Amino acid sequence: MNDEGIAARFDGRASVEFILTGFESHQADRITWIATELGYTLSAAERYGRGQFRVTYTRDDSPVSRQRAQAAMARVQAAGSWLAVTTPPWSPAQAADPSLITPLRAARAARSVKSYNDLPAAQVPIVFVIFAAGFFALTWTVRGLAPVSVGFCLMGVLCLTGAVLGPRYRRNHHEANLRLLESFRRQQAARFRVPPPAPPPHPPSGSPYDQTGK
């Protein structure tokens, strides 16, 4: 699936869906980046059948998003190619700067946030506890083989540690992604400014809301 084929799918329809299989799954971040440039937001990311991954994007009708999409389409029309959108707007030197929030980096954070919101908070410690119980059971089973039993016991302890610290690490990572996305939104808002709203219509002369005569 090439970039031009991806971009052509975001043609203004209400939602766009991609089914990724195997090696294609690594394209999810790039698809999310292109979708964002063209005025869409990630709305679902889920396993779909055996070895398949489905991502769904919904058109974002906010003023900033629409202006970003219009600017992207203007670049495409001027260049006569979707490469105007899919070519990275930063140099290799800029890409190496950790302070730069590239669209691709923001796309990766958006997918991580979506994954965090979709996975119940209690599921992570439960998985660790189940693995710990399995390792401790193996420790008892091979208790006569000291090196092996000690190894299984240590793995069980590590899993219990993960059950305690994993949710905190995951929450901190989630909050860092939210801050990154907020910084990216401010960066985009500065790049695609939204004009101020029009003033309210003037009330008819003589109405109770007409303050011109006071």
C-alpha positions, -999 to 999 in steps of 0.1 A, spaced: 0 0 0 17 32 -11 13 67 3 -7 80 -26 -31 52 -24 -35 59 14 -41 96 9 -66 91 -19 -89 72 5 -93 103 26 -115 121 1 -140 137 24 -162 107 33 -174 104 69 -152 75 78 -123 55 63 -113 19 72 -81 0 66 -76 -37 71 -39 -43 77 -24 -78 75 10 -90 87 38 -67 76 13 -40 67 6 -33 104 37 -12 107 20 13 84 -6 22 110 14 52 123 20 66 88 -17 61 79 -26 80 110 -3 108 101 -17 112 66 -52 110 80 -45 138 104 -31 160 77 -62 154 56 -87 162 84 -94 128 100 -89 114 135 -83 78 147 -116 64 161 -109 27 164 -79 3 163 -86 -34 169 -77 -69 160 -97 -82 130 -97 -119 124 -65 -140 123 -34 -119 118 -53 -88 107 -55 -53 122 -83 -28 115 -80 9 119 -109 33 114 -107 71 110 -135 96 113 -137 130 96 -129 158 121 -151 188 114 -134 211 139 -123 245 124 -85 238 129 -88 203 113 -108 216 83 -83 244 77 -54 219 79 -72 196 54 -78 226 31 -41 236 33 -31 200 25 -54 198 -5 -41 232 -17 -5 218 -16 -17 186 -35 -34 207 -62 -4 230 -66 20 201 -69 -3 179 -88 6 149 -66 -2 134 -33 35 135 -25 28 171 -14 12 156 17 31 123 21 66 137 19 80 145 54 80 183 59 112 181 81 148 175 72 168 145 85 186 169 110 153 182 123 139 146 126 168 138 150 158 166 173 139 151 203 120 183 208 105 182 174 69 168 174 66 155 139 32 143 126 45 108 126 55 111 163 21 125 171 4 97 152 22 71 173 12 89 205 -25 91 193 -25 53 186 -10 47 221 -37 69 237 -64 50 219 -49 17 230 -48 29 266 -84 40 265 -96 7 250 -78 -16 274 -94 -18 309 -70 -6 336 -75 -38 357 -65 -60 328 -27 -53 330 -22 -64 367 -45 -94 362 -23 -106 333 8 -102 354 -7 -120 383 -18 -149 361 18 -152 347 32 -150 383 9 -178 394 20 -199 365 57 -194 373 52 -202 410 33 -234 400 63 -244 378 86 -235 408 67 -260 429 67 -286 401 105 -286 397 113 -279 433 139 -307 432 159 -289 406 173 -259 425 186 -238 396 155 -242 375 131 -237 404 150 -205 415 147 -192 379 109 -198 378 106 -182 412 124 -151 401 102 -148 370 72 -150 393 85 -122 415 92 -101 384 56 -106 372 43 -96 406 65 -65 405 50 -58 371 15 -61 385 23 -34 410 44 -10 389 30 -17 355 -2 3 358 17 33 372 42 31 343 14 28 318 -5 57 333 26 79 333 33 70 297 -3 78 288 -1 112 305 31 119 286 14 111 253 -15 134 262 9 162 269 27 155 236 -6 156 217 -16 188 234 17 204 223 12 191 188 -23 206 187 -9 240 198 17 237 172 -9 229 145 -32 257 157 -3 282 153 4 268 118 -33 269 108 -49 298 126 -87 299 129 -102 333 122 -122 348 151 -160 342 150 -182 368 133 -198 394 157 -234 387 167 -260 403 145 -270 438 156 -305 438 172 -332 457 154 -335 494 163 -359 500 191 -356 464 205 -349 459 242 -314 446 233 -305 477 213 -280 496 233 -270 522 207 -294 548 220 -282 545 256 
